[in-house]
Amino acid sequence: IFGPSRRVCLQCLDLNLPEVMDSMRGIEMEMYDGNFPLLQKMMFTTDDAQAFKGADYAILLGAFPKQDGIDKRDVMEKNVMIFRTMGKALERHVKPECKVLVVGNPSHTNAWICAQYAPSLPKHNIFALTRLDQNRATGQIAHHFGLSVNDVRNVVVWGCHAKFPDVDHAVIKGKPFSEIPGGNRLNDLFRKEMQTRGASIVKARKASSAMSTARAIVDHLKDLHLGTRVGEFVSMGVWSDHGAYSIADSLVFSVPVVCQGGGKYHVYKGLSLSVASQEKLRQVEAEMLADRDLARQCIVSNAG
């Protein structure tokens, strides 16, 4: 992730439950048996002070997902409780320049909640994972055309997970996607596929898409730390104070970014959106604003 010679220390946190602690011990044994040459040391703990102490990067995996039969506000309140704990731990223990990647869905809202409880951390250092959607769309395009995924670049994920993957600006073997015959039809097919891909994997495997999610985390952090390739932008959920694409302020909203390395990035502002894409962007933005406002209400009610 951080280069061919950068050694890392893992500080892993989970719940203080007997079955969870047994699982952590099993993972620890697997890590030792894996003989990872860049793994300096690792620690598994149920103490957030130990887990977050001096962290350069924090990856927040857990969340309470949306479920059939459970009211949206109930889900939000549970996530407020989870990310209040995470945010306060980050505020107290990590390095001031720590980069925080929220993975657990809804990652955009959970990242926003986390930021409310870690006010001293720069907002531009808090991210929501949307690279999984980008990778899925890239993989589908490559599979469709019989190419390597390295031949496909610049797929954009707007807003949040599973809402608006956009291949209009993709480049396939150096050729714009818009010049590919039947591209518009394929774009519609890819969008529909991406919106249900996670559920399809769970149905087939009877388990979550852990492997592809792990790969997306690696890709996100690697680009953030080492920089994106020349001529490439990638999708990250970032704080929306950049003014690009007329996106409302105070959201964690996925946009195309170019990474300079060392945790620095800037929003790529040069894309021209079709009327249909602009309408879809506004629709996603409205849904995310509603989620944010609901999260704010839950924070206020929990404070009381």
N, C-alpha and C positions, 0 to 999 in steps of 0.2 A: 504493500500500500504506500509506504513512505520512502521507497527507494530500495535498491538492491543491497544496501549495507546498513540501513537504519534499524537498529534493534529496538524492540518494543517491550513494554511492561503492561500486562493485562490485569486490571483490577475489576473483578466481576461481582455484581450484586444481584441477589434474588431474595425471595421471601423467606422468613424464618419459620418454615414448615418442615416437618420430618421428611416428607416425600420429596420436597424441593431440595433439601440439603443432601439427600441421597443422590439425586440427579446431579447436583453440582460436583459431588465427589467422583461420580462416574465420568463427567466431562473433564475434570482435572486429570484423571488417569489417562483418558484418551489424548489429552494435550501432551502429556509427557511421552506417551507412546508414539506420538506423531513425529517426534524429532525435528521440530521446526527450528531451523538454524538461527532465525532472527528473533526468537522469543527469549528475551532476557530473563524475565521472571513472570510469575502469575500468582494471583491471589483470588480466592473465592470466599465471599463474606456475605453476611446479612446486615452489616453495619454500613450505613451510607457514608459515614465520615471516613471510614477506611477506603471505601470503593472510589469516592470522588476526590480524595486528597491529592492535590497537585496535578490533576488531570489536564492534559493538553487537548484531548478529544474525548467527548462523552457521547456514547451511542445509546439512545433510550429505546429499547425494544418493546417493552410491555405497554399494554393499553387495554381498555375495555372496549371491545369492538361492537359495532351495530349488530343487533340480533332481532330476528323476527319475534314479534310479541312483546318486545321491550320498548317502552316509550323513549323517544329521542331525548327528552329532558333527563330521564333517569340515567341513560347512557352518559350524557354530558356531565351530570353530577358526579358519577363514578370517576370519569376521567379528570375532572377538576380535583378530586381528592388525590388521585395518583400523581398528577403533574404539579400539584401544590407541593407534595412531598419531594418530588424530583427537583423542582425549581428552587426550593429552599435549601436543599442539599448542595446544588450547584452554586448558589449564592454564597454559601459558607465555605466551601472546600476546594473548588477547582481554581486553576490559575486564571487571572483576570482576562487573559486572551484565549481561553478555552473555546474550542469550536464544538457546538452541540448539534447532533443530528437526531431528530425525532423520527422514529420508524413506525411505531404503533399507530394504527389508523383510528380515527381520522387524524392523520399526522399534521395537517395544516392547523387545525384547531388546537390540537395538543401542544404543538410548538408555541402557538400564541399564548396558551394558558401558562406554559412553562416560563415564558418570558415575563409574565406579570409577577411571578414569584422570584425572579432572579434579576432585579432591576439594575444591578451594577454591571451585568454582562452586556456588552454591545449588542444591539438588536441584529446587526448584520452578521453576527457570529452564531446565530440560531437558525437552523435549517430544518425543513421537512423533506423527507425522502420522496422524490418522484422519479428517480432514476430507474426504478423497476419498470414503470410504464414505458419509459423511453427504450429500455432494453428489450421489452416485449415487442414493441412496435418495430424496432430495428431487426429483431430476430424474425418476425413475420415477413417483413419485406425481403430480407436475405433469403429466407426459405422459399418464398414465392418465385423469386428470380433465379434461384439456384446459385447464390453467391455466398461469400463469407461475410460475416457481420462486419468485418473490417472495411468492406466495400461500401457500407452505408453510414452516412453521417448526418447530423443536424436535424434529427427528429425532435420536435418540441412537445412538451407536456405543459399545457396551460392550467393554472389554477391549483388543482389538487389531484390526488390519486383517482384514477378510473373515471375522469370527467371529460377531458378534452385533449386526447393525443392528436397531434397535428403533423402530417407528413408533407404538407404543401411545400415546405422549405428544405426538405431532405435532399441530399446529394447521393447519387448511386453511381459508383465508379467514376466520379468526377462530373456526372451529368445531372442537372436539376431534375427532381422528381416530376415537375410540371411538364417536362418534355417527354416523359414516358407515356407511350400510348395507353389510353384507358386509365390514366393516373387518378382522375377524379373518382371514378367508380371504385378503384382500389382503396382510396382514402376513406370512403364511406365504410367499406368492408372492414378495414383495419380498426377504425374507431369503434365499431360495434363489437369486434372481437376483443379489443383491449378492455372494454367496459365489463366483459363477463369472463375474462381470462382467469382471474384469481379463483372465482367460483368454480370454473371448469376444472381447474387443477385440484381443488379440494374434493370435488365430486369424484374425480378419477383416482386420486391417491388416498383419500380419506385422511388427509393431513394437509397442513398449510404449505405454501410454496416457499419453504425455508431456504432451499439451495439458491434459487434465483434471487430471493431477497438478500441473502448474504452477498451474492455477487454484485448486486446493485449498491450495497453499502460500500463495498470495496471500491467500486468504480467512482462513486461520489467522493469518497475521502481521498482517493489517489489523485483525481483531477484537482481537487481543492488544494492538496498539499504540493503536488508536482507541476500542476498547470495542464491546461488542455492543449491539444495539438494545434498547429497553425491552421487557420481556416475552419476551425471547429468550434461550435458552442454546444453546451449540454444543458439539461433541465435540472433546476434546483428550486425548491420552495424557499424563498427568501423574503425578508421584510420589505414591504411594498412602499418604501419612502423614496424610491428612485425616480418616480415621475414618468416612467416609460409606459407606453400603451394605455395611458389614461386609467390605470388601475388605482382603485381607492387606497388611501393610506391605512396604515395599521392593520394590515393583513399579512399572513405568511402565505405567499402566492407564488406558484411555480412559473418561472419565466426562463427564457434562454440566457445563459450566462457564459462568459469567457473567464477562465481562471488563470491568474498570473503565477500561481504557486504561493507557498507559504501561507495559505489560508485566505488569500486575497482574490477578489473577483470583481467583475463589473457586469451589469446587465447589458446584453446585446440588444441595441435599440434600432437596428436597421431593417427589421422585417416589415413588409407591407401585407396587411391582412385583408382578405376578401370580405365582402359585406356579410356573407354567411358566417365567416370565422369571427368577425367582430360581434355579431349577434350572439354567437355561442359563448364568446368570451364574457360578454355582459351578463349572460344568463348564469354562467358559472360564478362570476363575481357576486351576483345578487345572492346566490345560495350560500357562498362563503361569508358574506356579510351577515346573513341571518344566523349562521352557525356562530360567528364571533359574538354577535349580540346576545345569543342564548348563553354562550360561555360566560360572558360578562355578568348576566343576571345570576347565573349559578355561583359565580365567585362572590357576588354581593350577598346572596342568601346564605352561603356557607360562612361568610365572615360574621354574619349575625348570630 
